Amino acid sequence: MAWKWPWPRDAGNGSVRPERKSGNPGGFVAIHAQGEARWTRRDYATLSREGFMRNPVVHRAVRLISETASAIPWLLYEGVAELDEHPLLSLLERPNQRQAGASFLEALYGHLLLAGNAYVELIEAGEGARELHLLRPDRVTVLTDASGWPSALEYREGAGKRKAPMGILQGGGALHLTLFHPLDDHYGFPPLEAALMALDTHNAAGRWNKALLDNSARPSGALVYAPKEGGNLTDEQFERLKTELEEGYSGTTRAGRPLLLEGGLDWKAMGMTPKDMDFIEAKHSASRDIALAFGVPPMLLGIPGDNTYANYQEANRAFYRLTILPLVARISKELSGWLGPVFGEELRLWYDADRVDGLSGERDALWARVGAATFLSDDEKRDAVGYQPRDLA
């Protein structure tokens, strides 16, 4: 097999062999391979922008959990006695000058859901003046000691850095709240990261739908030039045709405008198959995956196609029992163990389920069963429904 040089060879007499072009060129082979999918980055800022700030399902799920959990009333116990007034309750009611208790807790739960981490700093100003502040997760780094145990938090604001010791020391301290992460010893795992594929699918479907609407709600067609006498468009004709199409028929304001074709031009519209139109179901499927990751029944988010619960009331009750109350109980135990020693007492924070409207049906059923139990004394009945005996009330 003769070697074909990529440049003209010398004919042997000093002259260069002229280049010849064949009038019948050979065919070509196009090799295609499936491209790798591009996924959203997993850092807090990107998840917040692509999820909470751009995706309606994530936005509503995070707000629904954080707002509902922050509205749960607190109870404070010293031993078995319930305290109606205490500096710890006052601190949680007004953590700092910028935020009330509900706003503070809403931001705390939001950090946990989007970053898997929440950082709380206690600042003591002397004479019993205390404030609680949240640190933005993407500005915090967990510092460890020589043994690898977390010892302090490093907070970055612009070019400045400062350290907040973990626990409670003179002048304040910091608390690091995390969600379980199977592969990281120091940082938590956000629920949104588990639904990252569904998030990107949902956002991509929305962008594709918007592009389709911009293109008159139909896919592009093809202009076919096939004159009877043969020949091709000149460069000038091609550029003029391209300019007319872009300026006269592109955009939503020009949708449906008839296309004026010259001789030899024909428009071949490309239709969409039912399979191509299935992107709506793909969005609903991605929405259900996002709701599943956050623990929100899809019915509460208005996502169609989910009949897991018989009615809205059952879905709302499951939302409280399976998502809200476990999250609030987790935070109440962490705050009790962290802030209890500050006041030098054996204090225990808990939530007041009797004042949760979403659980009123369960509460009424419990009271009816306990009230009908004739074998229980009044104090035993009070204890069964979560109230103290009469002599301690």
ROVEX-55145 format. One record per atom (N, C-alpha, C): x, y, z. Coordinates in pm, whole numbers, padded with zeros to 5 digits, always signed. Example, Ala and Ser with C-alpha at 12.3 -4.5 7.8 and 13.67 -1.06 7.14 Angstrom:
BEGIN
+01319-00569+00780;+01230-00450+00780;+01320-00330+00780;+01285-00225+00708;+01367-00106+00714;+01290+00003+00787;
This chain:
BEGIN
+00085-00120+00000;+00000+00000+00000;+00088+00124+00000;+00073+00207-00101;+00158+00325-00115;+00124+00428-00008;+00229+00494+00036;+00212+00600+00138;+00170+00730+00071;+00067+00793+00127;+00018+00919+00072;+00071+01033+00155;+00158+01113+00092;+00218+01225+00165;+00116+01336+00183;+00116+01402+00297;+00021+01512+00319;+00060+01640+00248;+00176+01643+00176;+00218+01761+00100;+00267+01715-00038;+00273+01804-00136;+00317+01764-00272;+00460+01713-00271;+00482+01601-00338;+00616+01542-00344;+00694+01595-00464;+00827+01588-00451;+00916+01627-00561;+00907+01521-00671;+00889+01567-00799;+00876+01472-00910;+01008+01407-00948;+01122+01450-00891;+01253+01393-00921;+01340+01484-01002;+01285+01579-01073;+01362+01672-01153;+01365+01811-01095;+01336+01822-00967;+01338+01953-00900;+01206+02023-00900;+01115+01973-00983;+00982+02037-00988;+00890+01971-00887;+00787+02045-00848;+00689+01994-00752;+00571+01939-00828;+00531+01821-00794;+00417+01760-00859;+00292+01841-00830;+00220+01882-00931;+00100+01965-00908;-00007+01889-00831;-00080+01965-00749;-00188+01906-00669;-00310+01887-00756;-00373+01776-00747;-00492+01745-00824;-00607+01711-00730;-00724+01769-00761;-00843+01743-00682;-00934+01649-00760;-00981+01550-00694;-01067+01454-00759;-01208+01510-00770;-01272+01490-00883;-01409+01538-00899;-01510+01449-00830;-01468+01332-00785;-01559+01241-00718;-01501+01205-00581;-01516+01295-00482;-01453+01269-00354;-01515+01149-00284;-01436+01088-00198;-01484+00974-00124;-01577+01015-00012;-01642+00918+00049;-01733+00946+00161;-01657+00972+00289;-01732+00993+00396;-01670+01017+00526;-01749+00943+00632;-01686+00923+00744;-01747+00852+00856;-01751+00946+00975;-01867+00964+01035;-01883+01046+01155;-01897+00955+01276;-01810+00974+01371;-01811+00891+01492;-01875+00971+01604;-01978+00917+01665;-02049+00983+01773;-02037+00900+01899;-02022+00966+02011;-02018+00899+02141;-02106+00976+02237;-02166+00905+02329;-02252+00970+02427;-02170+01060+02519;-02209+01188+02529;-02136+01281+02613;-02164+01259+02761;-02071+01298+02842;-02087+01286+02986;-02179+01397+03037;-02272+01360+03124;-02364+01459+03179;-02288+01557+03269;-02333+01681+03268;-02274+01783+03353;-02366+01808+03471;-02313+01793+03592;-02393+01806+03713;-02356+01933+03788;-02451+01981+03866;-02428+02098+03947;-02323+02069+04055;-02242+02168+04085;-02142+02151+04191;-02211+02131+04326;-02141+02071+04420;-02201+02030+04546;-02171+02124+04661;-02123+02243+04634;-02095+02335+04743;-02222+02411+04781;-02218+02476+04897;-02336+02541+04953;-02387+02653+04864;-02298+02736+04811;-02341+02849+04730;-02411+02802+04602;-02357+02700+04536;-02418+02652+04412;-02551+02585+04438;-02559+02502+04544;-02685+02437+04576;-02791+02540+04613;-02750+02647+04678;-02846+02751+04714;-02897+02824+04591;-02807+02856+04497;-02849+02927+04376;-02933+02838+04284;-02884+02718+04254;-02954+02631+04160;-03076+02566+04223;-03075+02549+04354;-03187+02486+04420;-03286+02584+04478;-03251+02645+04591;-03345+02730+04663;-03383+02854+04583;-03292+02911+04509;-03317+03039+04442;-03369+03024+04299;-03361+02904+04240;-03403+02888+04101;-03502+02774+04080;-03515+02685+04173;-03603+02571+04156;-03723+02586+04249;-03845+02591+04197;-03962+02613+04283;-03990+02499+04379;-03958+02376+04340;-03984+02262+04428;-03891+02267+04549;-03763+02291+04525;-03668+02301+04636;-03701+02421+04724;-03733+02533+04662;-03766+02653+04738;-03884+02629+04831;-03990+02566+04778;-04107+02543+04862;-04082+02438+04968;-04006+02333+04935;-03978+02227+05033;-03897+02281+05150;-03793+02360+05120;-03710+02415+05227;-03790+02512+05312;-03868+02598+05249;-03947+02694+05327;-04054+02624+05409;-04116+02521+05353;-04220+02449+05425;-04164+02383+05551;-04048+02320+05540;-03989+02254+05656;-03940+02356+05757;-03865+02456+05712;-03806+02552+05805;-03912+02638+05874;-04013+02682+05801;-04116+02765+05862;-04203+02684+05957;-04236+02560+05919;-04318+02476+06007;-04241+02438+06134;-04114+02400+06118;-04035+02361+06235;-04009+02479+06328;-03988+02599+06272;-03961+02715+06357;-04085+02762+06433;-04204+02720+06389;-04328+02759+06457;-04366+02664+06570;-04293+02556+06589;-04324+02462+06698;-04291+02528+06832;-04385+02532+06927;-04357+02596+07058;-04257+02514+07139;-04181+02585+07224;-04081+02522+07309;-04137+02501+07450;-04087+02398+07515;-04110+02374+07657;-03975+02359+07724;-03965+02404+07849;-03840+02394+07924;-03867+02325+08056;-03787+02224+08085;-03802+02147+08208;-03674+02155+08290;-03693+02160+08421;-03584+02143+08517;-03615+02019+08597;-03549+01908+08561;-03591+01780+08616;-03722+01739+08552;-03828+01722+08636;-03960+01690+08585;-04054+01810+08590;-04008+01920+08648;-04091+02039+08662;-04080+02126+08538;-04195+02170+08489;-04198+02258+08374;-04183+02404+08417;-04097+02478+08346;-04071+02618+08378;-04141+02708+08278;-04220+02801+08331;-04291+02894+08243;-04203+03013+08204;-04115+03054+08292;-04027+03167+08267;-03884+03128+08303;-03792+03166+08217;-03651+03135+08241;-03567+03216+08141;-03444+03255+08178;-03358+03328+08084;-03330+03253+07955;-03329+03119+07962;-03307+03042+07840;-03424+03057+07743;-03546+03055+07796;-03663+03078+07712;-03662+03219+07652;-03619+03315+07732;-03609+03452+07681;-03504+03464+07572;-03394+03391+07587;-03288+03393+07486;-03336+03333+07355;-03413+03223+07363;-03464+03162+07242;-03576+03245+07180;-03647+03321+07262;-03752+03408+07210;-03694+03526+07134;-03578+03577+07178;-03511+03688+07111;-03361+03662+07112;-03311+03581+07017;-03169+03543+07018;-03074+03661+07002;-03110+03759+06921;-03024+03875+06899;-03111+03994+06857;-03047+04107+06835;-03122+04229+06805;-03181+04229+06664;-03127+04147+06576;-03174+04144+06438;-03283+04042+06413;-03292+03939+06496;-03383+03829+06468;-03465+03793+06590;-03591+03762+06564;-03675+03701+06666;-03651+03549+06664;-03711+03479+06759;-03685+03336+06770;-03726+03258+06646;-03842+03291+06588;-03888+03217+06470;-03796+03240+06350;-03753+03365+06329;-03662+03393+06216;-03528+03325+06235;-03478+03325+06359;-03350+03261+06388;-03357+03112+06359;-03462+03045+06406;-03474+02901+06386;-03502+02867+06241;-03576+02952+06171;-03601+02928+06029;-03471+02929+05951;-03383+03024+05979;-03253+03028+05912;-03167+02908+05952;-03176+02867+06078;-03098+02752+06124;-03139+02625+06049;-03270+02601+06041;-03317+02483+05969;-03284+02494+05819;-03290+02614+05763;-03254+02631+05623;-03108+02596+05597;-03018+02636+05686;-02877+02600+05672;-02860+02448+05675;-02930+02382+05765;-02918+02237+05774;-02966+02169+05647;-03075+02216+05589;-03132+02151+05471;-03048+02175+05346;-02987+02291+05335;-02911+02325+05214;-02763+02291+05224;-02709+02293+05345;-02565+02267+05363;-02536+02141+05442;-02635+02090+05517;-02609+01978+05607;-02542+02020+05734;-02512+02150+05749;-02444+02204+05866;-02512+02333+05909;-02511+02358+06038;-02558+02485+06094;-02464+02521+06208;-02422+02646+06213;-02325+02692+06313;-02387+02805+06395;-02390+02784+06527;-02448+02882+06618;-02337+02931+06711;-02328+03061+06728;-02227+03120+06816;-02297+03195+06929;-02251+03169+07051;-02302+03237+07170;-02203+03346+07208;-02255+03467+07223;-02173+03581+07262;-02224+03632+07396;-02134+03641+07494;-02169+03693+07627;-02108+03830+07644;-02194+03925+07681;-02150+04063+07698;-02134+04101+07845;-02149+04007+07934;-02137+04036+08078;-02270+04073+08139;-02283+04051+08269;-02403+04082+08346;-02526+04012+08289;-02507+03889+08245;-02619+03809+08197;-02667+03841+08057;-02603+03932+07987;-02643+03967+07850;-02583+03865+07753;-02668+03795+07683;-02623+03691+07589;-02697+03704+07457;-02630+03666+07350;-02690+03666+07217;-02647+03540+07141;-02736+03492+07055;-02708+03380+06967;-02705+03430+06823;-02601+03389+06750;-02587+03431+06610;-02557+03309+06523;-02610+03310+06401;-02583+03204+06305;-02466+03245+06216;-02380+03149+06183;-02268+03170+06093;-02298+03101+05961;-02278+03173+05851;-02309+03116+05720;-02219+02997+05692;-02276+02883+05651;-02197+02760+05640;-02078+02769+05546;-02090+02841+05433;-01980+02842+05338;-01864+02930+05384;-01879+03000+05495;-01771+03083+05548;-01703+03019+05669;-01742+02898+05704;-01693+02835+05827;-01609+02713+05792;-01499+02697+05863;-01414+02579+05853;-01396+02520+05993;-01412+02390+06004;-01396+02321+06132;-01247+02294+06155;-01195+02343+06265;-01056+02321+06302;-01047+02206+06401;-00944+02127+06388;-00927+02010+06475;-00798+02023+06556;-00793+01946+06666;-00674+01944+06749;-00576+01839+06696;-00473+01812+06775;-00370+01717+06731;-00425+01576+06716;-00533+01545+06787;-00592+01411+06779;-00697+01399+06671;-00727+01508+06604;-00827+01504+06499;-00967+01536+06543;-00987+01575+06671;-01120+01609+06719;-01150+01756+06693;-01274+01790+06653;-01308+01932+06632;-01289+02012+06759;-01222+02125+06747;-01193+02208+06864;-01242+02351+06849;-01253+02401+06726;-01294+02540+06706;-01347+02558+06565;-01413+02671+06544;-01463+02709+06413;-01388+02833+06366;-01346+02831+06240;-01283+02948+06181;-01383+03014+06087;-01416+03138+06116;-01515+03213+06037;-01444+03317+05954;-01473+03318+05823;-01409+03410+05729;-01512+03511+05680;-01476+03636+05688;-01560+03746+05637;-01471+03840+05559;-01475+03830+05426;-01384+03908+05344;-01241+03860+05364;-01154+03954+05398;-01014+03919+05423;-00988+03885+05569;-01086+03905+05655;-01067+03880+05798;-01106+03739+05838;-01043+03691+05942;-01070+03558+05998;-01073+03569+06151;-01157+03487+06211;-01159+03479+06357;-01200+03338+06397;-01166+03300+06519;-01194+03166+06569;-01296+03173+06682;-01384+03073+06681;-01482+03057+06787;-01464+02918+06846;-01430+02905+06973;-01408+02773+07032;-01536+02691+07038;-01523+02562+07020;-01639+02473+07031;-01673+02455+07178;-01804+02444+07207;-01847+02430+07345;-01872+02567+07406;-01861+02573+07538;-01885+02696+07613;-01760+02731+07692;-01705+02849+07666;-01591+02899+07741;-01622+03040+07788;-01528+03103+07854;-01548+03239+07902;-01569+03333+07784;-01681+03402+07785;-01710+03496+07679;-01793+03439+07565;-01822+03310+07567;-01906+03252+07463;-01852+03120+07412;-01898+03080+07296;-01859+02952+07237;-01942+02927+07113;-01925+02810+07052;-01993+02780+06927;-02046+02637+06930;-02153+02615+06855;-02215+02484+06841;-02223+02451+06693;-02184+02329+06659;-02188+02281+06522;-02296+02173+06512;-02402+02201+06437;-02510+02106+06414;-02493+02044+06277;-02508+01912+06268;-02488+01842+06142;-02599+01741+06118;-02620+01710+05991;-02699+01594+05951;-02603+01480+05918;-02645+01358+05937;-02557+01243+05925;-02492+01236+05787;-02361+01220+05788;-02282+01203+05666;-02202+01074+05681;-02223+00975+05593;-02155+00847+05610;-02006+00849+05580;-01957+00952+05508;-01818+00952+05463;-01738+01072+05515;-01795+01150+05605;-01724+01267+05655;-01738+01271+05807;-01625+01292+05875;-01626+01292+06021;-01665+01427+06080;-01653+01534+06005;-01670+01667+06061;-01784+01747+06001;-01829+01715+05881;-01932+01793+05815;-02053+01706+05786;-02169+01770+05777;-02293+01699+05752;-02324+01686+05604;-02426+01608+05575;-02467+01580+05437;-02603+01643+05412;-02615+01735+05316;-02743+01802+05291;-02838+01713+05212;-02968+01716+05243;-03065+01635+05166;-03067+01672+05018;-03043+01799+04986;-03049+01841+04846;-02942+01773+04762;-02829+01741+04822;-02723+01675+04746;-02765+01535+04704;-02848+01468+04785;-02897+01336+04748;-02992+01344+04629;-03054+01460+04610;-03148+01479+04498;-03085+01563+04388;-02953+01560+04376;-02885+01647+04280;-02921+01612+04136;-02931+01483+04104;-02968+01444+03968;-03110+01492+03934;-03201+01476+04030;-03338+01523+04008;-03343+01674+03993;-03260+01745+04071;-03256+01891+04061;-03209+01936+03924;-03101+01877+03875;-03050+01915+03743;-03147+01876+03632;-03214+01761+03647;-03312+01720+03548;-03429+01818+03543;-03477+01858+03658;-03590+01951+03665;-03552+02087+03607;-03435+02138+03642;-03391+02268+03588;-03367+02261+03438;-03307+02151+03392;-03282+02137+03248;-03412+02127+03170;-03512+02059+03226;-03642+02050+03159;-03708+02187+03149;-03692+02267+03254;-03746+02403+03249;-03678+02489+03145;-03546+02480+03135;-03475+02557+03034;-03512+02511+02893;-03527+02380+02876;-03564+02328+02745;-03703+02376+02706;-03795+02376+02801;-03931+02422+02774;-03931+02570+02738;-03851+02651+02808;-03843+02794+02777;-03787+02815+02636;-03685+02740+02599;-03629+02752+02464;-03731+02711+02359;-03812+02611+02391;-03915+02568+02296;-04019+02677+02276;-04058+02745+02385;-04154+02853+02374;-04096+02970+02295;-03969+02998+02316;-03905+03104+02238;-03900+03073+02090;-03911+02945+02058;-03905+02902+01918;-04045+02868+01866;-04144+02948+01907;-04283+02933+01862;-04344+02801+01905;-04296+02746+02015;-04350+02623+02073;-04344+02504+01976;-04245+02502+01890;-04226+02388+01800;-04078+02378+01767;-04031+02261+01733;-03888+02246+01701;-03857+02309+01567;-03732+02330+01541;-03689+02392+01417;-03716+02299+01299;-03734+02362+01186;-03748+02285+01063;-03625+02302+00976;-03639+02270+00851;-03525+02278+00759;-03570+02345+00630;-03491+02440+00583;-03512+02501+00452;-03435+02419+00349;-03509+02364+00253;-03448+02277+00152;-03445+02354+00020;-03326+02365-00040;-03309+02433-00169;-03286+02327-00275;-03385+02310-00359;-03375+02206-00463;-03433+02260-00592;-03362+02348-00662;-03412+02400-00789;-03409+02293-00896;-03499+02308-00994;-03508+02207-01098;-03384+02206-01187;-03325+02325-01209;-03211+02331-01299;-03080+02301-01229;-03083+02273-01094;-02962+02243-01021;-02889+02368-00979;-02781+02352-00908;-02702+02465-00862;-02717+02485-00712;-02637+02575-00660;-02638+02603-00517;-02656+02752-00496;-02690+02788-00371;-02701+02929-00335;-02563+02991-00330;-02552+03114-00380;-02426+03185-00366;-02408+03230-00222;-02287+03270-00190;-02261+03317-00054;-02347+03437-00019;-02367+03527-00115;-02448+03646-00091;-02593+03608-00065;-02647+03514-00144;-02785+03469-00125;-02802+03398+00009;-02704+03318+00046;-02712+03245+00172;-02713+03340+00292;-02624+03439+00291;-02620+03534+00401;-02747+03619+00409;-02801+03657+00294;-02925+03735+00293;-03041+03654+00349;-03050+03528+00311;-03156+03441+00362;-03143+03420+00512;-03021+03401+00559;-02998+03381+00701;-03037+03505+00781;-03000+03623+00729;-03034+03747+00798;-03185+03769+00804;-03255+03740+00695;-03400+03756+00692;-03469+03663+00792;-03420+03541+00806;-03479+03448+00901;-03458+03494+01045;-03338+03541+01076;-03308+03582+01212;-03383+03708+01252;-03395+03803+01157;-03457+03931+01190;-03609+03930+01176;-03661+03844+01092;-03804+03849+01064;-03887+03738+01123;-03824+03627+01167;-03904+03513+01210;-03859+03451+01341;-03764+03510+01410;-03716+03457+01538;-03782+03532+01652;-03802+03463+01764;-03856+03527+01884;-04005+03504+01900;-04052+03520+02025;-04192+03494+02056;-04284+03597+01993;-04238+03721+01973;-04324+03824+01915;-04352+03800+01768;-04273+03716+01703;-04291+03688+01561;-04343+03546+01537;-04395+03484+01645;-04444+03347+01632;-04565+03342+01538;-04568+03244+01449;-04680+03226+01358;-04674+03310+01234;-04574+03394+01218;-04564+03478+01098;-04538+03390+00976;-04612+03408+00867;-04590+03324+00748;-04452+03348+00687;-04397+03241+00636;-04263+03246+00579;-04273+03262+00428;-04213+03367+00372;-04214+03394+00229;-04091+03329+00166;-04116+03234+00078;-04008+03157+00018;-03994+03193-00129;-03870+03198-00175;-03843+03223-00316;-03838+03091-00391;-03819+03100-00519;-03818+02981-00602;-03707+02884-00563;-03745+02758-00556;-03648+02655-00522;-03635+02627-00374;-03697+02708-00288;-03690+02687-00144;-03816+02618-00094;-03799+02524-00005;-03911+02452+00053;-03886+02435+00202;-03991+02448+00285;-03979+02435+00432;-04026+02298+00474;-03941+02225+00542;-03971+02093+00595;-03976+02102+00747;-04098+02101+00803;-04112+02108+00948;-04082+01973+01011;-04015+01976+01126;-03983+01854+01199;-04076+01842+01318;-04156+01739+01321;-04252+01720+01428;-04189+01655+01550;-04266+01653+01658;-04221+01593+01784;-04304+01469+01813;-04239+01362+01849;-04309+01239+01882;-04363+01248+02024;-04460+01164+02061;-04508+01164+02200;-04397+01138+02300;-04297+01062+02262;-04185+01037+02352;-04108+01165+02379;-04092+01249+02274;-04022+01376+02293;-04100+01470+02383;-04233+01459+02381;-04315+01546+02463;-04326+01499+02607;-04260+01391+02644;-04270+01334+02778;-04186+01409+02880;-04135+01526+02845;-04052+01600+02940;-04134+01648+03059;-04267+01665+03041;-04351+01707+03153;-04353+01600+03261;-04369+01476+03221;-04365+01367+03319;-04227+01355+03381;-04122+01385+03303;-03987+01383+03360;-03972+01488+03469;-04031+01607+03449;-04029+01710+03553;-04103+01665+03678;-04220+01603+03661;-04296+01556+03776;-04219+01447+03851;-04154+01358+03777;-04075+01254+03842;-03958+01313+03920;-03891+01412+03860;-03781+01478+03932;-03833+01553+04054;-03951+01613+04044;-04009+01684+04157;-04038+01588+04272;-04089+01470+04241;-04115+01371+04346;-03986+01324+04413;-03879+01310+04336;-03751+01270+04395;-03698+01379+04489;-03713+01505+04451;-03670+01615+04538;-03751+01616+04666;-03884+01602+04654;-03969+01598+04773;-03935+01479+04861;-03903+01365+04802;-03865+01246+04878;-03738+01270+04958;-03640+01337+04897;-03514+01363+04967;-03535+01453+05089;-03625+01549+05079;-03651+01640+05190;-03751+01584+05290;-03819+01477+05256;-03918+01421+05347;-04050+01495+05346;-04086+01555+05233;-04212+01628+05220;-04304+01547+05130;-04425+01512+05174;-04519+01442+05084;-04545+01525+04960;-04533+01466+04840;-04553+01544+04717;-04689+01611+04710;-04790+01554+04777;-04923+01614+04777;-04921+01754+04836;-04835+01776+04937;-04828+01907+05001;-04761+02010+04912;-04686+01966+04811;-04619+02057+04719;-04696+02075+04589;-04813+02011+04579;-04892+02025+04458;-04838+01947+04340;-04761+01840+04366;-04705+01759+04257;-04805+01652+04220;-04851+01645+04096;-04952+01545+04057;-04891+01406+04043;-04981+01308+04046;-04938+01170+04023;-04896+01094+04146;-04923+01148+04265;-04884+01078+04387;-05010+01056+04471;-05045+00929+04492;-05163+00894+04570;-05126+00807+04689;-05009+00835+04749;-04965+00754+04861;-05058+00771+04980;-05106+00893+05004;-05192+00922+05118;-05336+00939+05071;-05428+00896+05158;-05569+00899+05121;-05620+01040+05103;-05570+01134+05180;-05616+01272+05168;-05507+01366+05217;-05536+01493+05206;-05438+01595+05245;-05409+01590+05393;-05509+01561+05476;-05488+01556+05620;-05391+01447+05660;-05402+01330+05596;-05309+01220+05625;-05167+01258+05583;-05153+01324+05468;-05020+01366+05424;-04961+01468+05520;-05042+01561+05567;-04994+01662+05661;-04952+01599+05793;-05028+01501+05841;-04991+01433+05965;-04859+01357+05949;-04843+01289+05836;-04717+01217+05811;-04600+01315+05803;-04624+01431+05746;-04519+01533+05735;-04471+01576+05874;-04563+01598+05965;-04526+01635+06101;-04454+01521+06173;-04510+01402+06165;-04456+01290+06242;-04322+01240+06189;-04305+01239+06059;-04185+01178+06000;-04074+01276+05968;-04106+01405+05958;-04005+01503+05918;-03987+01613+06021;-04095+01682+06058;-04083+01801+06142;-04044+01766+06285;-04120+01680+06351;-04094+01653+06492;-03958+01586+06515;-03914+01489+06433;-03777+01437+06454;-03669+01544+06439;-03687+01638+06346;-03588+01744+06328;-03588+01838+06448;-03706+01877+06495;-03714+01966+06611;-03659+01897+06736;-03690+01769+06754;-03639+01696+06870;-03487+01689+06868;-03430+01671+06750;-03283+01667+06738;-03221+01799+06779;-03278+01910+06732;-03223+02041+06765;-03244+02074+06912;-03358+02036+06968;-03384+02066+07110;-03285+01993+07200;-03249+01871+07168;-03151+01799+07249;-03012+01861+07237;-02976+01903+07116;-02845+01967+07098;-02836+02099+07174;-02942+02178+07166;-02941+02307+07238;-02945+02287+07388;-03016+02184+07435;-03019+02156+07579;-02881+02121+07632;-02813+02032+07561;-02680+01993+07605;-02577+02104+07594;-02601+02200+07505;-02505+02309+07486;-02531+02427+07578;-02658+02468+07588;-02690+02588+07666;-02724+02560+07812;-02757+02436+07844;-02791+02404+07983;-02680+02439+08081;-02555+02399+08056;-02448+02434+08149;-02421+02584+08161;-02462+02663+08061;-02441+02808+08069;-02517+02867+08188;-02634+02813+08214;-02716+02863+08324;-02696+02782+08452;-02604+02685+08449;-02571+02610+08570;-02682+02526+08624;-02770+02479+08542;-02884+02401+08587;-02904+02281+08495;-02979+02184+08545;-03012+02067+08464;-03140+02098+08386;-03123+02160+08271;-03235+02206+08191;-03254+02115+08069;-03379+02102+08030;-03410+02018+07914;-03515+02088+07828;-03479+02113+07703;-03573+02171+07607;-03649+02061+07535;-03776+02087+07507;-03857+01994+07430;-03965+02073+07356;-04034+02009+07266;-04138+02076+07190;-04276+02047+07251;-04368+02137+07228;-04504+02124+07280;-04595+02074+07168;-04611+01942+07158;-04691+01883+07051;-04840+01913+07067;-04885+01944+07190;-05027+01972+07212;-05070+02103+07147;-04978+02189+07115;-05012+02318+07053;-04985+02321+06903;-04966+02203+06846;-04945+02191+06702;-05079+02159+06636;-05126+02250+06553;-05257+02232+06489;-05260+02110+06398;-05150+02080+06335;-05148+01966+06242;-05165+01832+06309;-05149+01825+06440;-05164+01699+06515;-05289+01699+06601;-05382+01789+06574;-05503+01799+06657;-05587+01672+06650;-05591+01608+06533;-05668+01484+06521;-05613+01374+06609;-05481+01357+06611;-05420+01257+06698;-05441+01291+06845;-05432+01419+06878;-05451+01461+07016;-05594+01433+07064;-05691+01461+06983;-05830+01435+07021;-05855+01286+07040;-05798+01203+06952;-05816+01059+06965;-05748+01007+07093;-05631+01061+07127;-05561+01018+07248;-05641+01056+07373;-05691+01178+07376;-05770+01220+07493;-05896+01136+07507;-05958+01099+07398;-06079+01017+07406;-06048+00878+07462;-05936+00819+07419;-05900+00686+07469;-05864+00691+07617;-05785+00792+07655;-05743+00802+07795;-05863+00835+07884;-05951+00923+07838;-06068+00958+07918;-06161+00841+07940;-06165+00747+07845;-06252+00631+07859;-06190+00519+07942;-06064+00535+07981;-05996+00431+08061;-06034+00449+08208;-06134+00376+08253;-06182+00390+08392;-06085+00331+08493;-05991+00250+08451;-05898+00186+08544;-05779+00277+08578;-05771+00397+08519;-05663+00491+08547;-05712+00601+08639;-05622+00644+08728;-05654+00757+08814;-05637+00888+08735;-05680+00999+08794;-05668+01127+08725;-05524+01164+08700;-05437+01139+08800;-05296+01171+08780;-05233+01082+08674;-05274+00957+08667;-05221+00867+08564;-05268+00910+08425;-05391+00957+08417;-05441+01007+08289;-05366+01132+08247;-05338+01220+08341;-05264+01342+08309;-05123+01308+08261;-05062+01211+08325;-04927+01170+08285;-04928+01105+08147;-05035+01033+08113;-05043+00964+07984;-05054+01062+07868;-05113+01179+07894;-05126+01278+07786;-05021+01387+07796;-04923+01371+07888;-04811+01463+07893;-04823+01577+07991;-04916+01571+08082;-04932+01676+08183;-04878+01629+08317;-04840+01726+08401;-04789+01694+08532;-04903+01655+08627;-04871+01582+08735;-04974+01554+08838;-05025+01684+08897;-05143+01680+08956;-05207+01800+09007;-05125+01868+09114;-05056+01792+09198;-04980+01854+09306;-04856+01926+09256;-04812+01900+09131;-04696+01970+09075;-04736+02075+08972;-04862+02075+08931;-04906+02168+08830;-04920+02308+08887;
